[in-house]
Structure formats: C-alpha cells, structure tokens
Amino acid sequence: MKHVALLLIVGLLALAAASAGAQAINKGGFSGTLFTQTAVVPNNSSVDIYVTPSGVKALKFILTQVCLEQFSAVELTGTTMGKIIVPDLPDHCVTFTPGLAIPGGETLTFTESAGGGDTSVMIIGILSKK
C-alpha cells in the first residue's frame, strides 16, 4: 500500500510539473506584475537580457512585447525555445497577443550579427502567479 501511495504522489508531482507552462487567461488577459527589461546589444555580439524564474512556486513569465531601438540584424533566442522573433516592423516592436509563455529557467538572449552597430533592446511581459 505504501508503494501505491508513493507512486500516486510521484505521479501527481510529475503531472503538476508538466502543466506548469500552461497559463490561465482571465477576462481576456493575464493577471500579474508588469515587467520591463532593457539592454544594449553591442555590435557583432550577444547579451543575455533575462532568465525566467524557475521552480514549482516561481512566477511564470509571459512575454508580451519585444522592441528594438533601430532595425538591425538582431534576433531574440531562448536556451530551449531557439529563435523567438526578429522585429522588422516600422515601429521596431512585435506584440504577442495574448502573450507567449516562456518556460521556467529560460535564458533570453539578443544577438546582433550583421555589424549594424550597438542596438538598444527591450522586452515587456507579465510575471504571473498562475
């Protein structure tokens, strides 16, 4: 009986961990704390802009917008997600509606690879409890 209870607990923990990336949308949007992070990506270089919270009780990060100061060959990547976006719109921003759920422990990195010069970058998102 103890083995069955232990297997049930392990199974429930695994299920909770597997569903941690899912986010609840309430009345058309997420609830939480608005988060903004900026950085400068040096010419022909990379910069880690943010590492998302990790752990069972960690806040979840929902990416809502990525902006560049100027159009340049800059891309945003995640350690497990790979290439996320290269903004090339006239206003130099890309908006994710309702948002892009980023896995816990993900390092978000901007890279400038075409010699376009130093570029200011910004990510905006929501840190959510759910």
C-alpha positions as CSV (number, residue, x, y, z in Angstrom):
1,M,0.0,0.0,0.0
2,K,2.9,2.4,0.8
3,H,4.3,1.8,-2.7
4,V,1.0,2.6,-4.3
5,A,0.7,5.9,-2.3
6,L,4.3,6.8,-3.2
7,L,3.7,6.1,-6.9
8,L,0.5,8.2,-6.7
9,I,2.3,11.2,-5.1
10,V,5.2,10.9,-7.7
11,G,2.7,10.8,-10.5
12,L,0.8,13.9,-9.2
13,L,4.1,15.8,-8.8
14,A,5.1,14.9,-12.4
15,L,1.7,16.0,-13.7
16,A,1.9,19.3,-11.8
17,A,5.5,19.9,-13.2
18,A,4.4,19.0,-16.7
19,S,1.5,21.5,-16.7
20,A,3.5,24.4,-15.2
21,G,3.9,26.1,-18.5
22,A,0.1,26.5,-19.1
23,Q,-1.4,29.8,-18.2
24,A,-4.9,30.8,-17.3
25,I,-6.5,33.7,-19.2
26,N,-9.0,35.6,-17.1
27,K,-11.3,38.1,-18.8
28,G,-9.2,38.3,-22.0
29,G,-5.8,38.8,-20.3
30,F,-3.2,37.7,-17.8
31,S,-3.0,38.9,-14.2
32,G,0.3,39.6,-12.5
33,T,3.0,42.2,-12.4
34,L,4.1,44.1,-15.5
35,F,7.8,43.6,-16.2
36,T,10.2,45.5,-18.4
37,Q,13.9,44.8,-19.1
38,T,16.2,46.8,-21.3
39,A,19.7,46.2,-22.5
40,V,22.2,47.3,-25.2
41,V,23.4,44.7,-27.6
42,P,26.9,45.5,-28.7
43,N,27.9,45.4,-32.4
44,N,28.5,41.8,-33.5
45,S,27.8,40.4,-30.0
46,S,25.2,38.9,-27.7
47,V,23.6,39.9,-24.4
48,D,21.5,37.8,-22.0
49,I,18.6,40.1,-21.2
50,Y,16.6,37.9,-18.8
51,V,16.5,34.5,-17.1
52,T,12.9,33.4,-16.4
53,P,12.0,32.3,-12.8
54,S,12.1,28.6,-12.2
55,G,10.9,26.2,-9.6
56,V,7.5,24.9,-8.5
57,K,6.4,28.1,-6.8
58,A,8.2,30.5,-9.2
59,L,6.3,33.2,-11.0
60,K,5.6,32.5,-14.7
61,F,6.9,34.8,-17.4
62,I,4.5,35.8,-20.2
63,L,6.3,37.7,-23.0
64,T,4.0,40.4,-24.4
65,Q,6.3,42.6,-26.5
66,V,9.8,42.8,-28.0
67,C,11.2,46.2,-29.2
68,L,14.4,47.4,-30.9
69,E,15.7,51.0,-31.0
70,Q,16.6,50.6,-34.7
71,F,16.2,47.9,-37.2
72,S,19.3,45.8,-37.2
73,A,20.1,42.1,-37.7
74,V,19.1,41.4,-34.1
75,E,17.4,38.2,-33.0
76,L,15.9,37.0,-29.7
77,T,16.5,33.4,-28.7
78,G,15.8,31.2,-25.8
79,T,18.0,28.4,-24.5
80,T,15.4,25.7,-25.1
81,M,13.0,27.6,-27.4
82,G,15.5,28.7,-30.0
83,K,14.7,31.7,-32.2
84,I,11.7,33.7,-30.9
85,I,11.5,36.8,-33.1
86,V,13.4,39.3,-35.2
87,P,11.4,42.6,-35.1
88,D,11.4,44.3,-38.5
89,L,8.2,46.3,-38.3
90,P,8.2,50.1,-38.9
91,D,7.8,50.8,-35.2
92,H,10.5,48.1,-34.4
93,C,8.2,46.2,-32.0
94,V,6.4,42.9,-32.1
95,T,3.5,42.3,-29.8
96,F,2.3,38.8,-28.7
97,T,-1.4,38.7,-28.1
98,P,-2.4,37.4,-25.5
99,G,1.3,36.6,-24.8
100,L,4.0,34.0,-25.2
101,A,4.5,31.7,-22.2
102,I,8.2,31.3,-21.6
103,P,9.5,28.1,-19.8
104,G,11.0,28.5,-16.3
105,G,14.8,28.8,-16.3
106,E,14.9,30.0,-19.9
107,T,17.7,32.5,-20.7
108,L,16.6,35.1,-23.3
109,T,19.4,36.4,-25.4
110,F,19.6,39.1,-28.0
111,T,22.3,38.7,-30.7
112,E,23.5,41.3,-33.3
113,S,25.3,39.6,-36.1
114,A,25.5,41.9,-39.1
115,G,27.6,44.8,-37.9
116,G,24.6,47.1,-37.6
117,G,26.0,48.8,-34.6
118,D,25.1,48.8,-30.9
119,T,21.3,48.5,-30.5
120,S,19.0,49.1,-27.5
121,V,16.5,46.3,-26.9
122,M,13.5,45.9,-24.6
123,I,11.3,43.0,-23.5
124,I,8.0,43.6,-21.8
125,G,6.0,40.9,-20.1
126,I,3.9,39.8,-17.2
127,L,5.1,37.9,-14.1
128,S,2.1,35.8,-13.2
129,K,1.4,33.6,-10.2
130,K,-0.7,31.2,-12.2
